[in-house]
């Protein structure tokens, strides 16, 4: 009997190990995250896309992104400060199907746009086409082309005979079909799209609706002495998988920070944002897709801000009042378009550039003074590795950590005293 029992247990363990190996091979069994690349200098690059730990899907997405990035580096460096921006939408259509859309904008004198979408079924291990999702697509074909003619009269509709429906996203209300401008030879180099209400379609898969549990959150107030030495730690370009580690350190030392978030990451990290607020931190707006703002029209700029405001409010119930301009660049023209308070910094950790804890500390600690705003980034490990020593050292020097809103409030009181 003992040998039988051991054999039985051995079989169970073998099956569990096999299942774990399959899980690691197929899905990665890891946590989702947003991969972020931000560069500035001779050119501006902002790339954000999701990593799902599903090997086939992640390989397809990263391969496409790398191809676009390499093409940009090879073909646009003769232009004055060319810009590459890749943003995304992510939707779990149900327990099995994921839809990722990548929107690419290149600004090098003229602006070019294109779209790429991936729809993957975890159960079958296959990428899905529109024909796998919508029943009787042929019946819709006439209505879609008619709507295109009405909405985009300048496009060359001779190309409609070969138009494809490969690029699409789905939200709770609409199926949105995208067409790259070159596909229809449109005069304007803007993405062409049509929204089709889901209730007008016969779907071949179930679409799970998002939960709409709205909460309304008010920022906690700290007791701050008028004469305290104060400092505000700020973190740009997140959230990311490193943000939780930073929050752990802030909580450990009863400190706080202000997190200027990129709007297209908010839904992906909604639990992290809610934790920020519950532990006394503040959330600021850092645009929706991290574009170079001075090139944007009034409406484009407002869209970047308003979409982020909406996403943060939907995820947390909190409405940001602060705005950190991307790359630290803005003009008085842009300030006229919003009531948000523009926030820069006076101490720059350069964490993204030096990539070393000791150098980050040398950039920060000697330069902090009463009322300083410190710039760090929570989208890579360098800030997460250095943050504990930063907080510990400043606390030993007698600094009180405050949010940016609290810092601005206290500065105003001091100036009016």
C-alpha atoms as one frame of an Amber mdcrd trajectory, in Angstrom:
protein
   0.000   0.000   0.000   2.705   2.552   0.814   4.336   1.965  -2.599   0.967
   2.399  -4.304   0.370   5.608  -2.385   3.793   6.947  -3.361   3.201   6.005
  -6.980  -0.172   7.753  -6.904   1.304  10.891  -5.362   4.129  10.759  -7.879
   1.641  10.680 -10.742  -0.225  13.657  -9.306   2.998  15.657  -8.929   4.100
  14.729 -12.436   0.764  15.937 -13.844   1.007  19.209 -11.891   4.540  19.824
 -13.128   3.493  19.048 -16.701   0.530  21.424 -16.375   2.822  24.140 -15.000
   5.274  23.685 -17.877   2.453  23.887 -20.420   1.176  27.027 -18.705   4.618
  28.619 -18.821   5.086  27.735 -22.467   1.651  28.818 -23.644   0.792  31.801
 -21.493   3.876  32.626 -19.476   1.782  32.454 -16.276   2.980  35.947 -15.409
   1.294  39.244 -14.751   0.209  41.569 -17.513   2.119  44.799 -17.934   2.532
  47.754 -20.272   5.851  47.959 -22.085   6.971  51.580 -22.355   9.792  53.174
 -24.346  10.271  56.937 -24.167  13.187  58.756 -25.812  13.968  62.415 -26.357
  16.817  64.380 -27.877  17.346  64.275 -31.627  13.912  62.678 -31.947  10.857
  61.972 -29.801   9.750  58.404 -29.260   6.854  57.266 -27.091   5.799  53.619
 -27.360   3.279  51.924 -25.103   1.879  48.471 -25.699   0.556  45.610 -23.540
   2.438  42.445 -22.635  -0.024  39.648 -21.873   2.388  36.762 -21.197   0.693
  34.837 -24.004   3.700  33.948 -26.121   2.120  33.914 -29.579   0.270  37.195
 -29.024   3.214  38.973 -27.388   5.591  37.831 -30.112   3.283  39.155 -32.827
   2.793  42.514 -31.101   6.450  43.068 -30.174   7.611  42.007 -33.643   5.336
  44.597 -35.228   6.441  47.328 -32.797  10.125  46.550 -33.379   9.572  46.663
 -37.119   7.932  50.097 -36.925  10.619  51.399 -34.550  13.469  50.140 -36.753
  11.848  51.638 -39.848  11.496  54.983 -38.049  15.145  54.977 -36.958  16.358
  54.075 -40.440  14.190  56.394 -42.516  13.337  59.536 -40.526  16.561  60.690
 -38.912  17.247  63.373 -41.543  14.128  65.284 -40.435  14.126  67.911 -37.694
  13.139  66.190 -34.441  10.927  63.483 -35.964   8.389  61.893 -33.632   7.162
  58.307 -33.338   4.147  57.613 -31.160   2.644  54.146 -30.722  -0.375  53.864
 -28.438  -2.792  51.032 -27.890  -6.234  49.874 -26.906  -6.707  46.615 -25.013
  -9.964  44.751 -24.558 -10.696  41.320 -23.127 -13.766  40.534 -25.184 -14.523
  37.531 -22.967 -12.602  34.982 -20.882 -10.868  33.668 -23.979 -10.556  36.407
 -26.620  -8.256  39.443 -26.410  -8.231  42.371 -28.845  -5.176  44.663 -29.041
  -5.021  47.635 -31.386  -1.808  49.582 -32.050  -2.103  53.104 -33.427   1.081
  54.512 -34.975   1.643  58.195 -35.672   4.825  59.523 -37.259   5.354  63.269
 -37.429   8.226  64.330 -39.652   7.014  67.470 -41.346   3.892  65.662 -42.485
   1.882  63.443 -40.184   1.258  59.808 -41.106  -1.018  57.376 -39.291  -1.644
  53.675 -39.474  -3.412  51.017 -37.445  -2.661  47.386 -36.649  -4.892  45.075
 -34.623  -4.486  41.610 -33.152  -7.398  39.459 -31.962  -6.332  36.248 -30.220
  -8.286  33.318 -28.822  -6.462  31.742 -25.877  -8.532  28.539 -26.033  -7.781
  27.736 -29.674  -4.391  29.459 -29.848  -5.443  31.200 -33.060  -5.614  34.785
 -34.287  -9.183  35.677 -35.261 -10.404  37.611 -38.257 -13.613  39.571 -38.603
 -15.223  36.495 -40.165 -14.612  34.606 -36.888 -16.397  37.292 -34.864 -19.253
  38.707 -36.945 -21.860  36.567 -38.683 -22.997  37.461 -42.215 -20.194  39.967
 -42.862 -21.038  39.826 -46.571 -24.454  41.238 -45.774 -22.812  44.149 -43.975
 -20.350  44.811 -46.765 -22.711  47.039 -48.766 -23.722  49.104 -45.722 -20.083
  49.580 -44.662 -19.002  50.825 -48.085 -22.010  53.097 -48.327 -21.158  54.616
 -44.951 -17.539  55.111 -46.050 -18.709  56.973 -49.137 -20.840  59.269 -47.004
 -18.213  59.918 -44.319 -15.082  60.195 -46.474 -16.092  61.651 -49.799 -12.502
  62.577 -50.730 -11.313  58.946 -50.637 -10.827  56.981 -53.851 -13.659  54.506
 -53.547 -12.442  52.450 -56.495 -10.350  50.719 -53.885 -13.403  49.610 -51.964
 -13.666  46.473 -54.064 -10.559  45.088 -52.338 -10.942  46.712 -48.930 -10.321
  44.433 -45.946 -11.818  44.362 -42.470  -8.671  43.203 -40.703  -8.327  46.132
 -38.303 -10.988  46.543 -35.657 -11.618  47.125 -31.980 -14.650  46.337 -29.848
 -15.907  48.164 -26.789 -19.139  47.814 -24.828 -21.199  49.568 -27.485 -19.481
  49.512 -30.883 -17.473  47.500 -33.319 -15.021  50.019 -34.792 -13.487  49.166
 -38.153 -10.290  50.996 -39.144  -8.867  51.567 -42.596  -5.321  52.741 -43.190
  -5.413  55.956 -45.286  -3.332  54.468 -48.103  -5.865  51.667 -48.468  -8.516
  54.117 -49.633  -6.164  56.781 -51.024  -7.699  59.443 -48.803  -6.408  63.007
 -49.174  -6.024  63.415 -45.423  -3.466  61.147 -43.809  -5.710  60.404 -40.865
  -7.072  57.083 -39.733 -10.392  56.271 -41.333 -12.885  54.436 -39.164 -16.528
  53.500 -38.798 -18.453  52.737 -35.606 -21.055  49.982 -35.922 -23.370  49.470
 -32.910 -23.036  45.967 -31.478 -26.796  45.666 -31.124 -27.077  45.827 -34.927
 -24.720  42.870 -35.445 -25.006  39.121 -35.158 -21.924  38.213 -33.142 -20.276
  34.796 -33.238 -18.638  35.340 -29.835 -19.981  36.691 -26.565 -18.795  40.159
 -25.529 -18.425  40.749 -21.806 -19.525  44.248 -20.792 -17.339  46.273 -18.461
 -18.536  46.793 -14.925 -19.592  50.364 -14.234 -19.147  50.681 -10.483 -18.442
  54.406 -10.163 -16.943  55.739  -6.972 -16.094  59.297  -6.096 -12.832  59.793
  -4.320 -11.590  62.827  -2.446  -7.870  63.241  -1.780  -6.849  62.795   1.842
  -5.512  65.852   3.621  -2.307  65.674   5.671  -1.554  67.730   8.743   1.313
  69.932   7.596   2.983  72.552   9.760   3.467  75.985   8.205   7.192  75.805
   8.992   7.851  72.208   7.900  10.496  71.565   5.279   8.453  70.046   2.480
   9.263  68.103  -0.688   7.056  66.583  -3.381   8.177  63.397  -5.114   6.682
  63.048  -8.599   6.669  60.053 -10.915   6.066  60.250 -14.682   5.190  57.819
 -17.483   3.500  55.131 -15.378   1.860  53.199 -14.053   3.933  50.075 -14.648
   4.835  46.828 -12.942   7.345  48.809 -10.832   4.798  51.229  -9.382   3.659
  48.827  -6.660   7.226  48.572  -5.315   7.425  52.369  -5.128   4.078  52.484
  -3.324   5.356  49.882  -0.842   8.293  52.134   0.048   6.147  55.273   0.348
   3.768  53.435   2.668   6.622  52.020   4.764   7.981  55.513   5.499   4.604
  57.256   5.746   5.516  59.253   2.651   3.588  60.100  -0.497   4.054  61.000
  -4.134   2.263  62.499  -7.106   1.962  60.145 -10.059   1.546  61.754 -13.480
  -0.014  58.911 -15.428  -0.304  58.182 -19.140  -4.009  57.822 -19.886  -3.849
  54.757 -22.115  -2.352  52.766 -19.207  -5.048  53.603 -16.671  -7.517  50.823
 -17.384  -4.700  48.266 -17.368  -3.515  49.357 -13.900  -6.774  50.502 -12.301
  -6.078  48.623  -9.040  -2.700  50.343  -8.722  -4.311  53.770  -9.214  -6.902
  53.062  -6.564  -4.148  52.009  -4.174  -2.311  55.290  -4.878  -5.277  57.321
  -3.732  -6.210  55.157  -0.759  -2.686  55.528   0.629  -2.680  59.312   0.324
  -0.893  59.822  -2.985  -2.090  62.082  -5.789  -2.721  61.358  -9.470  -1.882
  63.898 -12.161  -2.458  63.956 -15.913   0.484  63.216 -18.252  -1.532  63.109
 -21.501  -3.158  60.071 -23.073  -0.441  58.813 -25.402   2.655  60.923 -24.568
   2.851  62.946 -27.767   5.023  66.027 -28.291   2.370  68.563 -27.319   3.593
  71.692 -29.079   2.866  70.064 -32.437  -0.776  69.416 -31.587  -3.762  71.506
 -32.597  -6.037  72.885 -29.901  -8.501  70.008 -30.310  -5.776  67.350 -30.399
  -4.265  68.753 -27.208  -7.626  68.843 -25.468  -8.312  65.264 -26.545  -5.022
  64.103 -25.001  -5.958  65.691 -21.679  -9.676  64.973 -21.638  -9.319  61.282
 -22.485  -6.942  60.871 -19.558  -9.257  62.779 -17.226 -12.105  60.476 -18.260
 -10.062  57.292 -17.792  -8.817  58.278 -14.326 -12.305  59.323 -13.206 -13.821
  56.096 -14.528 -11.182  53.936 -12.830 -10.993  55.718  -9.462 -13.676  58.372
  -9.124 -10.905  60.968  -8.750 -10.484  63.878 -11.172  -6.894  65.153 -11.573
  -6.241  68.885 -11.280  -2.547  68.804 -12.220  -0.865  68.337 -15.591   2.756
  67.450 -16.340   3.612  68.252 -19.993   5.348  65.465 -21.887   9.105  65.890
 -22.296   8.693  68.966 -20.073   7.789  71.049 -23.126   4.828  73.396 -23.527
   3.880  76.901 -24.622   1.615  79.642 -23.335  -0.726  78.731 -26.208  -1.372
  75.308 -24.666  -1.999  76.744 -21.208  -4.953  78.668 -22.636  -6.696  75.420
 -23.582  -7.095  73.872 -20.124  -7.822  74.729 -16.507  -5.377  72.083 -15.287
  -2.337  73.378 -13.419   0.941  72.857 -15.310   3.600  71.311 -13.059   7.317
  71.030 -13.843  10.175  70.314 -11.382  13.365  71.809  -9.966  15.212  68.556
  -9.133  15.717  66.007 -11.923  16.837  62.500 -10.937  17.615  61.627 -14.596
  16.839  58.068 -13.503  15.919  56.987 -17.035  19.312  58.150 -18.311  21.842
  57.301 -15.587  20.282  53.891 -14.772  22.235  53.660 -11.527  21.120  54.066
  -7.900  24.217  55.968  -6.710  23.989  58.451  -9.598  20.270  58.965  -8.970
  21.008  59.747  -5.319  23.739  62.222  -6.331  21.312  63.942  -8.688  18.588
  64.225  -6.047  19.790  64.496  -2.463  22.233  67.473  -2.686  19.766  69.492
  -4.758  16.575  69.186  -2.713  15.555  72.272  -0.777  12.394  73.319   1.042
   9.575  73.323  -1.516  11.343  71.205  -4.132   9.523  69.091  -6.704  11.565
  66.003  -7.618  11.170  64.311 -11.017  11.407  60.516 -11.162   9.823  57.841
 -13.379   7.927  54.753 -12.302   8.025  52.950 -15.640  11.408  51.280 -15.096
  13.298  49.612 -12.270  15.925  52.319 -11.717  13.618  54.600  -9.758  12.127
  51.630  -7.924  15.626  50.519  -6.869  16.607  53.996  -5.633  13.384  55.225
  -4.059  13.904  53.762  -0.574  17.264  55.473  -0.091  15.828  58.749  -1.469
  12.899  58.697   0.966  14.941  57.497   3.930  17.665  60.126   3.445  15.257
  63.028   2.972  13.273  61.955   6.009  16.464  61.914   8.090  17.091  65.495
   6.919  13.714  66.506   8.353  11.655  66.748   5.176   7.886  66.250   5.201
   6.584  64.514   2.072   3.555  66.139   0.478   1.620  65.893  -2.763   2.120
  68.600  -5.369  -1.305  70.074  -4.608  -0.387  70.335  -0.921   2.973  71.868
  -1.799   1.366  74.522  -4.011  -1.218  75.260  -1.334   1.414  75.743   1.365
   3.596  77.876  -0.900   0.654  80.176  -1.558  -0.029  80.494   2.163   3.599
  81.357   2.817   3.680  83.968   0.053   0.534  85.631   1.414   1.694  85.543
   5.030
